[in-house]
Every structure is written in structure tokens, then in C-alpha cells.
Amino acid sequence: MPQSCLLGRFAGGLALSLLEDEPAAYQGHSIPSVSAWAFGGAHPGETSELFDDETGYYLARLDSIAQGGDPKFENVKPLVRQEVARTRALDALAPKAQKLMFRQEALDRIARQRQLYFAKIATYAKST
């Protein structure tokens, strides 16, 4: 089962996550040798030697290594509960939304029959 790791934070607080057997990349650019170093025996907290290629020099620090694969249910249980609650809430709102859509279509039809102007406007959220 492949492992994953988190390299140290870059300028601006960005972090680079790696997967075993995949090359490291940052901002769309491949970084040579970093992945091999991270999974080749480096330990969390360790800093690499200087890596270089034609575009620059790279220094990495390993923050953590985690076993890959499917997460344990205990670790995702709160997320599952949240998703189930969200789905149930949406399911409960669906009939109300359908009724509102039907009413809008009915208003549109009535306005056309009476040759009245009827405009649909986009909804927006008022921010404070």
C-alpha cells in the first residue's frame, strides 16, 4: 500500500504533499529527487540535501509520513455524519423548492396570457 507524506511549509504557508512512486511537483513544475529522498528513509523533521536542476535549487523538510489507503471509519465518522445530515436536509427541502418552481412557472404563464411583463431575477445573498 503506497504511503503519502507532507513536506515542510513553503513561503506563504504552502505545503507540498507527496505520494510514493510519484515525482514531486510544485506550482506545476517537477522537482527532481525530492520524492525519492522523502520515501527513501528520511524521517519527520529531517531536512534534505540541496537538489538542483536547470530551473533552480530545492531544499525540502519532511513534516510527516502517513500510511496510504482507505481511511479508518473512526477517522471519517464525523465527516460521514455531516454529509448524511446535509443530504437529509436537502431531501427535506426538495419538495418545497419544486413547489416554488411550479409557482414561478404558473406566474410566468399567467403574465404571458394577460400580456404583462414578468422577469426572473437571480437571487443573491446579502453579505454583512
Secondary structure by P-SEA (a helix, b strand, c coil): cbbbbbccccccbbbbbbcccbbbbcccccccaaaaaaaccccccccccccccccbbbbbbbcccccccccccccaaaaaaaaaaaaaaaaaaaaaaaaaaaaaaaaaaaaaaabbbbbbbbbbbbcc
